[in-house]
Structure formats: structure tokens, C-alpha cells
Amino acid sequence: MKKLLLFAVLALFSFNALNAQVKFGAKAGVNFSDITGEMVDSFNGRTSIHFGVMSEFTLSDMFALQPELLYSSQGSDYEEEEFSGTVKVDYLNIPVMAKIYVADGFFFQAGPQVGFLLSATDEYDDEEDDIKDFLKGTDFGFNLGLGYKLDSGLQFDARYNIGLSDNLDVGSSEFEGEGAEYKNSVIQISIGWFF
């Protein structure tokens, strides 16, 4: 994972060689996350946060690339007949967004994302279980969204992250053989600023 992070950081800076206009910034916002898939009917969403750094490589008047490095707190609350709780999963996400500016400051964005699991807990009835061993260490997704960037560098955006990979580690999970499936689903609303 250290090599991959080093590669991501180097990739952020390598675009200078392409003579692209490069800006760096930071962003933060709210997550509306959920867990989707098979045998997850009791999950009903969770509100949490994300924050991190970003850069924008302007390739033309209409097109730019925006790689990011984000801490993202995700998961979902759940409710069973006799108890309720919260599954909290924290990721280090690396989305790479293609931005198409369609009007002055207004853009659409889309792009892939890879996430690395940092921690995972199941909190219920005043107890907390570490469930990281039941989940895969890498998550893959795809983002779609829109936003608006002011001339000052202030940026507002909203996106939906569609989980593409089943994150349940069946080989080490108590759900083995039951057909369970666990995918992340996250709506993110962010405010950021390019320096």
C-alpha cells in the first residue's frame, strides 16, 4: 500500500511535465453512506464526513482532471428486531475525476475510485467489535457528479459513488456460503478551495 500511495503522490506532480495548468487545494464535506447488496436489508444509511487534498490539471478550456486523496468515513446504521447498531468503515480513497466545464464555472464530473480500508467496527448495545478481518482491504467504485467553481478557487460539488466491488471477504467471514454481498454506496457533498 505504501508503494501505491507513493505512486499516487508522484502521479499528482507528474502532470507538470504535460504543461497543464495545475492547482492544488483541500476539500471537506458530508457523506450520506449506505451498504447495499444481498442480505443487507436491515441497513438504513449513515451520515458522516470526508476530507482531504486535491489537485486540478486544466488540459483545455472545457476539460480538466482532478485526482484526490480523501479520508472518508462510511458505513451504515442498521436495525434488527431485538437490537440496532452502526457499522463504521473508514477508507483512504483515491478518486480521479474527469471534469467537463459546460458553462462558466459549472462542470460535470465522472471517474474511477480506489479505496483502502483503514478501520471497520460494528457498534451495538454499548459494545464495539472490530470487523476489519471480515472485509477486503481494497474497494473499487465509480463516481458521477456535478459542481461549480468560482474564480476565487472556491468549489462546491456533489457526487455519487457507486460501489463496484463486493467488500465482504468471504474466505474469512462468518457469512460464507450464505450469498451475502456488501457494496459501498455514498453521496458526497463537498466544499473545497484551490490555492
C-alpha positions as CSV (number, residue, x, y, z in Angstrom):
1,M,0.0,0.0,0.0
2,K,2.9,2.4,0.7
3,K,4.2,1.9,-2.8
4,L,0.7,2.6,-4.3
5,L,0.4,5.8,-2.2
6,L,3.8,6.9,-3.3
7,F,2.8,6.3,-6.9
8,A,-0.4,8.3,-6.4
9,V,1.5,11.3,-5.0
10,L,4.1,11.1,-7.8
11,A,1.3,11.0,-10.4
12,L,-0.2,14.1,-8.9
13,F,3.0,16.0,-9.5
14,S,4.0,14.4,-12.9
15,F,1.3,16.3,-14.8
16,N,3.6,19.4,-14.6
17,A,5.5,17.8,-17.5
18,L,2.4,18.0,-19.7
19,N,2.3,21.8,-19.5
20,A,-1.1,21.6,-17.9
21,Q,-2.2,24.4,-15.6
22,V,-2.0,22.8,-12.1
23,K,-3.8,24.0,-9.0
24,F,-3.7,22.3,-5.6
25,G,-6.4,22.5,-2.9
26,A,-8.2,21.0,0.0
27,K,-11.8,19.9,0.5
28,A,-14.2,18.6,3.1
29,G,-17.8,17.7,3.3
30,V,-20.6,15.4,4.4
31,N,-21.2,11.7,3.5
32,F,-24.6,10.1,3.2
33,S,-23.4,6.5,3.0
34,D,-25.1,3.1,2.9
35,I,-24.3,-0.6,2.4
36,T,-26.1,-2.3,-0.5
37,G,-26.1,-5.8,-1.8
38,E,-27.5,-9.2,-0.9
39,M,-28.7,-9.9,2.7
40,V,-28.3,-6.3,3.8
41,D,-32.0,-5.4,4.1
42,S,-31.6,-4.0,7.7
43,F,-29.1,-1.3,6.7
44,N,-30.6,2.2,6.5
45,G,-27.7,4.7,6.0
46,R,-25.3,6.8,8.0
47,T,-24.2,10.4,7.9
48,S,-20.5,11.1,8.4
49,I,-17.6,13.1,6.9
50,H,-14.8,13.2,4.4
51,F,-11.8,15.5,3.9
52,G,-8.5,15.6,2.1
53,V,-6.5,17.2,-0.7
54,M,-7.0,17.6,-4.4
55,S,-5.4,18.9,-7.5
56,E,-6.7,20.1,-10.8
57,F,-4.9,19.7,-14.1
58,T,-6.5,22.0,-16.7
59,L,-6.0,20.5,-20.1
60,S,-8.2,22.8,-22.1
61,D,-10.9,25.4,-21.6
62,M,-13.5,22.6,-21.2
63,F,-11.6,19.7,-19.8
64,A,-9.6,19.0,-16.6
65,L,-8.5,16.1,-14.4
66,Q,-9.0,16.2,-10.6
67,P,-7.2,13.5,-8.6
68,E,-7.9,13.5,-4.9
69,L,-6.7,11.8,-1.7
70,L,-9.5,11.6,0.8
71,Y,-10.2,10.2,4.2
72,S,-13.8,9.0,4.1
73,S,-15.9,7.7,7.0
74,Q,-18.6,5.4,5.6
75,G,-20.9,2.5,6.7
76,S,-24.5,2.3,7.8
77,D,-26.8,2.2,10.7
78,Y,-28.9,-1.0,11.0
79,E,-31.9,-2.2,12.9
80,E,-32.8,-5.8,13.7
81,E,-35.9,-7.0,15.7
82,E,-34.1,-7.1,19.0
83,F,-31.1,-4.7,18.6
84,S,-29.7,-1.9,16.5
85,G,-26.2,-0.6,15.8
86,T,-23.8,1.1,13.4
87,V,-21.2,-0.4,11.0
88,K,-18.4,2.2,10.7
89,V,-15.9,1.7,7.9
90,D,-13.1,4.3,7.2
91,Y,-11.3,4.4,3.9
92,L,-8.4,6.3,2.3
93,N,-10.0,6.9,-1.1
94,I,-8.2,8.0,-4.3
95,P,-10.7,9.2,-6.9
96,V,-9.6,10.5,-10.3
97,M,-12.3,12.7,-11.7
98,A,-12.6,13.9,-15.3
99,K,-14.3,17.3,-15.3
100,I,-16.1,18.8,-18.2
101,Y,-16.9,22.5,-17.9
102,V,-20.2,23.2,-19.7
103,A,-20.7,26.8,-18.7
104,D,-18.8,29.5,-16.7
105,G,-17.7,27.6,-13.6
106,F,-20.3,24.8,-13.9
107,F,-19.0,21.3,-14.5
108,F,-19.9,17.6,-14.7
109,Q,-17.5,15.1,-13.3
110,A,-17.0,11.3,-13.6
111,G,-14.2,8.9,-12.8
112,P,-13.0,5.8,-11.0
113,Q,-12.0,5.4,-7.4
114,V,-9.9,3.0,-5.4
115,G,-10.2,2.9,-1.6
116,F,-8.0,1.3,1.1
117,L,-9.7,0.1,4.2
118,L,-8.3,1.8,7.3
119,S,-10.7,0.5,10.0
120,A,-14.1,-1.2,10.4
121,T,-16.2,-1.6,13.5
122,D,-19.6,-2.8,14.4
123,E,-21.1,-0.9,17.4
124,Y,-24.2,-2.2,19.1
125,D,-25.6,-2.4,22.7
126,D,-22.6,-0.4,24.2
127,E,-20.2,-2.9,22.6
128,E,-17.7,-2.5,19.7
129,D,-16.4,-5.3,17.5
130,D,-13.5,-5.0,15.1
131,I,-14.8,-6.4,11.8
132,K,-11.9,-5.4,9.6
133,D,-10.9,-9.0,9.1
134,F,-14.3,-9.7,7.5
135,L,-13.8,-7.1,4.8
136,K,-11.5,-6.8,1.8
137,G,-8.7,-4.3,2.1
138,T,-9.4,-2.7,-1.3
139,D,-12.6,-1.1,-2.6
140,F,-13.4,-0.1,-6.2
141,G,-16.0,2.3,-7.2
142,F,-17.1,4.8,-9.9
143,N,-18.2,8.5,-9.2
144,L,-20.7,10.7,-11.0
145,G,-21.4,14.2,-10.1
146,L,-21.5,17.9,-10.8
147,G,-20.2,21.1,-9.3
148,Y,-19.5,24.8,-9.5
149,K,-16.1,26.6,-9.2
150,L,-15.7,30.3,-8.6
151,D,-12.9,32.4,-10.0
152,S,-11.6,32.7,-6.4
153,G,-10.9,29.0,-6.3
154,L,-13.8,28.1,-4.1
155,Q,-15.6,25.0,-5.3
156,F,-18.8,23.3,-4.5
157,D,-19.6,19.8,-5.7
158,A,-21.9,16.8,-5.2
159,R,-21.2,13.2,-6.3
160,Y,-22.5,9.7,-6.0
161,N,-20.0,6.9,-5.5
162,I,-21.3,3.6,-6.9
163,G,-19.6,0.6,-5.3
164,L,-18.4,-1.9,-7.9
165,S,-16.7,-4.5,-5.7
166,D,-18.1,-6.9,-3.1
167,N,-16.2,-5.9,0.0
168,L,-17.2,-9.0,2.1
169,D,-14.1,-11.2,2.5
170,V,-15.9,-14.5,2.1
171,G,-12.9,-16.6,2.9
172,S,-12.7,-15.2,6.4
173,S,-16.3,-14.3,7.0
174,E,-19.0,-15.9,9.1
175,F,-21.3,-15.3,6.1
176,E,-19.5,-17.8,3.9
177,G,-21.9,-19.8,1.8
178,E,-25.0,-17.6,2.6
179,G,-24.8,-15.5,-0.5
180,A,-24.1,-12.2,1.3
181,E,-22.8,-9.3,-0.6
182,Y,-21.6,-5.9,0.7
183,K,-21.0,-2.8,-1.5
184,N,-20.5,0.8,-0.6
185,S,-22.9,3.5,-1.7
186,V,-22.0,7.1,-0.9
187,I,-23.4,10.5,-1.7
188,Q,-20.8,13.2,-1.0
189,I,-21.5,17.0,-0.8
190,S,-18.2,19.0,-0.6
191,I,-16.8,22.4,-0.4
192,G,-13.2,23.0,-1.4
193,W,-10.7,25.6,-2.2
194,F,-7.9,25.7,-4.8
195,F,-4.9,27.8,-3.6
